[in-house]
Amino acid sequence: MLDYDFDIVVKHELLDDKKAQEVIKKLETPLDKFPRILKTDPQIVKFNPKPGQLVAIYRDDPTGKYVYYRVVVDVE
C-alpha cells in the first residue's frame, strides 16, 4: 500500500461514533448534509472507513487553523 503522509497533505482523522455525534449536535447538521468523501480516497483508505462515518480534515492557512468534516460514502 502507498503511504500518502506528505508534509503538504493535511491531516485526516476518522472520528469514533461518540465524537461524530458531538460534531453533528454542535453543528446542528444531519449526517446526510455533510460533504462527502469516498471510502477509497487515498488519505483515508488506511483507516478502513465504513460508509456513514465522519472524517475530520485539519487545515492551516495564513488566517488560522480550520477543521472540515466529510461523511464517508461508498464508490458511487
N, C-alpha and C positions, 0 to 999 in steps of 0.2 A: 504494500500500500504506500502511496505517496504521502510525504509529510509536507503540509502546506503552512507550517509555522514560520512565516517570514516576518521581518520587522514591519513591513508595510501592510501586512494583513491585520485587521483589527481583531480583538479578542471576541470569541463566540463562546457562550456558555449555555448548556442545556439546563433549564430550570426544573427542579423537582416539583411535584404536584402542589405542595404547600406554598412554595414561593410563587408558582404560577397563579394560584388562586389569590394571593395577596396582590399581585400585579393587576389582575383582572378587576378586583374590587377597587383598588386605588384609582385605576384609570377609568372605571365605570364603562368598560368596553367589553361586549361579549366576544368570546373566542373567535367566532366566525367573522368578526370585523377587523381582526388584526391583519396586517400584511402577511403574505405567505412566503415560505422558503421551502424548497424541495428537500425531501429527506436524503436525496443524492447530492446535495450541494457539497462541494469539496471541503468546505470549512466545518461542516457538522457531521459528515458521514462517519467520522471516527467515534462519535458519541452513540452510534446506532439508534438514532431517534425514531420515535413512533409518531404517526400522524396524530395531530391534536396537542402535541407537547409545545411548549413555548421556548424560544431561544432568545437570549439577551445578547445584543451586539453592542460592545463598548467602543465608542469613537472619541478621539480627541481632535480638536481643531483649535485654531488660534483664539476663538471666542469662548472655549470651555470644553468640558467633558460631557458627553451625552450617552444615554442608553436607549437603544431602539429595540423593539420586540417584534418577533416574527413567529407565526404559528407554522409548525411542520405539516406539510402535505405530501401525499403520495405523488409519484410521477403521473402527470395528467395525460 
